[in-house]
Amino acid sequence: MDQEVKVGIIGDYDPHRRYHVATDDALGHAAAALSVSLTSSWIPTQLLTKESVGKILEPFHALWCAPGSPYKSMDGSLQAIQFAREQGRPFMGT
C-alpha cells in the first residue's frame, strides 16, 4: 500500500445511524480491495460556507455527500457539491 487516497465525507456524522457507519465500512472495504491507504474525514455541513469550502475540501482527492439529510446546513452541502463539480473532483452523493 503505497498510494494514499483522501476522501472527504460531507455530512453530519451520527454514530447511531447505521448508514453512517456503513459509509465508513464501505470506504474501508474499497481501500482494502484496491490495496490503497485510506484517510477519510467527516466534514460537518455547518463548516462549509462560500468562504471556507475551498480551504476545507482542497486536501481531498474525492468527496462523498453522505446519506442522512436533512443536513444541519443544506447550503453547506450544496457548496461542497458545487466545489466538487467546478474542481473536477470525483464525487458521489447518496
C-alpha positions in Angstrom: 0.0 0.0 0.0 2.0 3.0 -1.2 -0.8 5.1 -2.6 -2.9 7.2 -0.2 -6.4 8.3 -1.1 -8.1 11.1 0.9 -11.9 11.1 0.9 -14.0 13.9 2.4 -17.4 12.8 3.6 -19.9 15.7 3.6 -22.4 15.1 6.3 -23.3 15.5 9.9 -22.0 12.2 11.4 -24.1 10.4 13.8 -22.8 7.0 15.1 -26.3 5.9 15.8 -27.2 6.0 12.1 -26.3 2.6 10.7 -25.8 4.1 7.2 -23.1 6.4 8.5 -21.3 3.5 10.0 -21.8 1.6 6.7 -20.3 4.5 4.8 -17.1 4.2 6.8 -17.1 0.4 6.4 -17.7 0.7 2.6 -14.8 3.0 2.1 -12.6 0.7 4.2 -13.5 -2.3 2.2 -12.9 -0.5 -1.1 -9.5 0.7 0.1 -8.5 -2.9 1.1 -9.7 -4.3 -2.2 -7.7 -1.7 -4.1 -4.7 -2.0 -1.9 -4.6 1.7 -1.1 -4.2 3.6 2.1 -7.3 5.5 3.0 -7.8 8.6 5.0 -11.4 9.6 5.3 -12.9 12.5 7.3 -16.4 13.5 8.0 -17.0 17.2 7.4 -19.9 18.8 9.1 -22.1 20.8 6.7 -22.2 23.8 9.0 -18.5 24.3 8.4 -18.9 24.7 4.7 -19.6 28.3 3.7 -18.7 30.1 0.4 -15.6 31.5 2.2 -14.4 28.2 3.8 -15.4 25.4 1.3 -12.3 25.6 -0.9 -9.9 25.6 2.0 -11.6 22.7 3.8 -12.2 20.5 0.8 -8.9 21.2 -1.2 -6.9 18.4 0.5 -9.3 15.6 -0.5 -8.9 13.5 -3.7 -12.7 12.7 -3.7 -15.9 13.7 -2.0 -18.9 11.8 -0.8 -22.1 13.5 0.2 -23.3 11.1 2.8 -26.9 9.9 3.4 -28.8 11.5 6.2 -30.5 14.6 5.0 -31.8 17.0 6.1 -28.4 18.3 6.8 -27.7 20.8 9.5 -26.8 23.2 6.7 -28.2 22.4 3.3 -26.3 25.4 1.9 -23.1 23.8 3.2 -23.8 20.5 1.4 -24.6 22.4 -1.8 -21.4 24.4 -1.5 -19.5 21.1 -1.3 -21.3 19.7 -4.4 -20.6 22.8 -6.3 -16.9 22.7 -5.3 -16.6 19.1 -6.5 -18.2 19.8 -9.8 -16.2 23.0 -10.5 -12.9 21.5 -9.4 -13.4 18.2 -11.3 -13.2 16.1 -8.1 -14.7 12.6 -8.1 -18.0 12.9 -6.3 -20.7 10.6 -5.1 -24.0 11.5 -3.4 -26.2 9.0 -1.7 
